[in-house]
Each structure stands twice: as C-alpha cells, then as structure tokens.
C-alpha cells in the first residue's frame, strides 16, 4: 500500500459517522466537536495525526464574499489524495464549490467551479490543483460553498 493510499483510507475512516447513544455522554446524544453543515468533522477531545500531504482549505459562504451579514469562513486541513466527492461528503457540500484566488494586484478571481455530479468529483483533490503544500508553501485553497 502506498503512502497516498494509506492516507486516503485513514481520511475515509475518519469521515465515517459514529453512533453515540448519549447514555454515558454528559453532553447529550450529539458528540462535541467542530461541525460544518451539521456534520461533526472533528470530535471534541480527539487527537488526530494529520498526514504530511495535506492542503489547507478556507471554506466560505456567499455572504463572506459580498460582505453581507452572516458571512462565515472556516479553515480545514484535508489529505490531498482524498477524492473530491469524499471531500464534499465530509463537509456536507450538496452541490458545488467555487475556487477563488487572490492575484498579485490584490484582486480576487474565480479559478474554477467544481460540481458534485461532474467527472471532477471522482478525481483526487491534488488532481484538480488542491495539492499538498497549499496553505503552507503556497496560498491556501479558498472555496465558496455554493449550497
């Protein structure tokens, strides 16, 4: 098994839903932790060894870009070998994301839009340019959740 395959399997295992009865959980039936679109993406108190080949994603909503009330931005590390559809499923993105990038003159441009049902959804994050090093040696991936 290659390192990339091992990282992919680890990411898939991490993204699997966990059942909690709440009987012994002092905070109730829902586990504590970070959520996005109602999905627990990191359980509270859980330590995660992040693979070395990750990309940093800044996931926003439309209000963030328009300056409207309710604008949000959350930063995430994801293994760059993860399939786009698994990335969407983990974050609970139902339709599409639009990638934005800041140019050298400070302007923001739209780089690409990735739809959940298109061929790109079967590709790995690194195959569509969201590769390891983004957010470290290169700018992070800025995504607008299209809902």
LINCOR-V255641 format. One record per backbone hydrogen bond with DSSP energy under -0.5 kcal/mol. CO is the residue of the C=O (numbers start at 1). NH is the residue of the N-H. If there is no record, write none. Layout:
co;nh
CO;NH
CO;NH
This chain:
co;nh
2;6
3;7
4;8
5;9
6;10
7;11
8;12
9;13
10;14
11;15
12;16
13;16
24;26
25;28
32;44
34;41
34;42
36;39
39;36
39;41
42;34
43;46
48;50
52;54
53;80
54;133
55;78
56;141
57;59
57;76
58;60
58;143
59;74
60;145
61;64
61;65
62;65
62;66
63;67
63;68
68;71
72;61
74;59
76;57
78;55
79;82
80;126
82;125
83;87
84;88
85;89
86;90
87;91
88;92
88;93
92;94
95;116
96;146
97;114
98;144
99;111
99;112
100;142
101;109
103;106
107;103
109;101
109;111
112;99
113;115
114;97
115;118
118;121
119;122
120;123
121;85
123;84
124;127
124;128
125;128
125;130
126;129
129;131
131;134
133;136
133;137
133;138
134;56
138;135
140;142
141;58
141;143
142;100
143;60
143;145
144;98
144;146
